[in-house]
Amino acid sequence: MLSFLTAALLAAATVTTAATAAVAPLDALPQTRLDAELRCLLGVYALPAGRSVTITGFGGQPRGLQYSLSNGQFGNLQEAEDGTFGAAGLQIKFEPCSVGTMTLAMKQGQLAEQALRLPLLEKETSFFSDGVKLHGKLVLPPGGRAQSLAVWVEGSNNDPSTDDSVWQYELARRGIAVFVYDKRGTGASAGAPLSDFHARARDTAAAVQAARRLAPDIRSVGVIGASQGGWVAPLTATLVELDFVIAAFAMAEGPIAQDRALVEQQVREASFDAAVLAEAKALTVITENIVRSNLRDGFAALDAFKANHAGAPWLEAIQPRSYTGIFLKFSSEDIKTKGPALAQGLSFDYEPRPVIEAVKSRQLWLLGGSDRQAPNASTQAILRQIQLQRPNIAVVLFPRADHGLIEPIQTADGVAMAYSAKLFDVAADWIKGQKLPAAGMFIEMPAGGNRGP
């Protein structure tokens, strides 16, 4: 949700420390797009016995591909010299795009299987928001018809959604039309990267209008916002009429509350006592004042706090998944000079609850019970409170899922990462008919769940 700022500040800082040496590269600048010869390979491929494999781009990389199996397992594919793509446990050979097939070989001695790409219909387009030209794509189920359409709202990363979003294909193969668009300054969209939630909501509202122009016969239209997009999605419903809103691995509190929750989580996990928790809370008050000033003021208090607590072991527990963790790693001068530009106008003081309460569209919240980037204990409590007045808000909790609704699963090759069981089925069923996986409006899915084929 604030991950782009974390990586940007860490990569751009001029100081060199052991802590920064292993940090991921800067992602606050526009990414490239997937090469055209690979982009035409994207989509869902049907395997025997009702199984499938979905291919998307990864990380905005020109040659980056990712696979997702129908049991939820996913991973990055590495390109070999012979033109095949492989990962732990499998190897894929794509035929030319015009053929529409691949050969998938599992590396546990199983026979290779041929997979046929589903005939999803894709329509690319461009549209304007605030005078900025944005690139979008409509993905329709086989046959080109759907009753419902969802506009995907990306999180804080700067990867091109039209290449990299797995949701566009996972929902389309389940009968939902999906419109994806590249955020400003990413993929094929113009402009500069921007994290002002209100501007992002205007962009998404323009995307909704573009999607309706491409699919005028579809009457049920909504948005799906992931992570930071979960702050943007409800805002969009205040600008354009929507039938539904989905917030996935998002928060009903704002960025400042997210930072406080992350700091408290990290200090507690390191087994420090109540006195240290109080000190950590005092630190987040200082850093809150800094972000409320758009990273311009409040650094004297931060420098004094650092000096007074120099060498305190608990400070090492606060990692740069929060902006407070970032501020501890670098000098005030680095943060003051580089931070405002790298923050991309992020709406630090945004409070989502009033918006969530005001939205008339039906809402579905998909939360991970083990989310370490967007801790949601308070979000769950807030949503339960809102549900007392708003019966059209449903919550589905995946207890083992971390951010992205991703959790570890056991495979023949060891532990792999996977999307939570039934995640895309839950979203598609609710979009199409408000069907939920169990009785009630606050549902906890079985841990692990049935992975199916």
C-alpha positions, 0 to 999 in steps of 0.5 A: 500500500505504501510499498512504492515509497519504501522501495523508492526512498531506500533505493534513492538514498545516498547513504550506503549501509548494510541495510540498504545493500539488499533492498529491491531496486527503485520502483517509483519510476515508470516500468517498461512493458512486456515485449509484444512477442510475449504479450500475445501469449498472455491468457488462460490455457486449459489443461486436461481434467478441468485444470488450467494455467494462466500466464501474465507479465511480471514486474513490468519487465520486458521478458518477465512472465508469471504462471498461475495454476488453477490450484492457486500456485504461482511463480515467476518463469525464467526464460532459457536459451532454447526459448522455453520458460521454466520454474521450480517444478515445471517447464513451459514451451509456447507455440507461436501466438497464432497457434494458441497452445503450450506444452506444460511439463511437470518436473516430477516425471509426469508426461508433458501436457498440451494446453489450449489458450481460451478464446478470451476476447480482448479490446484495447483502447485509450481514454483521457483523465485530467487531460492525461491519455491512459491505456486500457484493455477490456477482457471478455469471457469466451463468446464475448458476452457477460452480465457483469463488468469489473474495473480493476484498480491497481495498488501502489506498485508501478507495474502495467496492469494490462500486462501483469494483472492476474485478476483480468484473466481469472475473472474473465474465465469465470464469466466476468468482463474485466477492464484493466488500465495502466496507471499514469506513467506506467505501461502504455499510459502517459503522465507521471506516476501519481498516488493522490487517491482523489486523482486516482479515483478520477482516473478510475471513474474515466476507466469505468466510462471507457469500459461502458463505451466498449461494452454498452450492453453490460448493465452491472458495472463495478470496481475492484481495488487491491491494496492502495486501490482499496482506498481508491475504489470506494472514492470512485463510487462517489464520482460515478454510478457503480453497482458494486465495489470490492476492496481486496487486502485493503484497509478501512483506515488510512495510511497513517493508521497503517503505519502505526499498526505496522510499527506496533506489529513489528515491536510486538513480534520482537517481544518488547514490553509495554514500555517500548510500545509506548516509546514506539507510539511516541515515535509514530506521533513524530513521523505522523507530523512529518507526513502531514506536512508533506515531508517538509517539517517536524524533522528536528523532533525526529532527530532529537528522538534518534539521538535520545534513543541511539543504540536502542535495540527495539528500533532495529525491529521497525523495518521499512515496510512503514514510513516510520521504518524508512525515516529511521534508516536515513537522514532527515536531509535525505528524506526532506529532499527526496521524499516529497517527489518520491511520495507521488502526492500520496494522500497520507491524511486520507480517512476512508471510513466516511467514504465507505459508509457513504457509498450506496453500492454493495461492497465486498471486502476480501481480507487476509488474516495474516496480512503483514503489510496492511494489518486489518484487525481494526479494519475488521472491527470497523467493518463490523460496526458499519455492517450494523447500519449497512446490510449490503457490506460483506466481508470474507476473511482468508485466515492464513493469507498475507498481503495479496491474499497469498499464502504458502502451500505444500507441493511435491517440490516443497513449499510454494506460494499460492492465492488463497483457495477459492479466492477468485470463485468467491469474487466472481460468484458475488459479482454475478449473483451476490452469492457468498461462500457461507451464511452471514455477512462476515465469513471466515474461510476454512484455513487451507481450503479445498484446492481442487485440481 
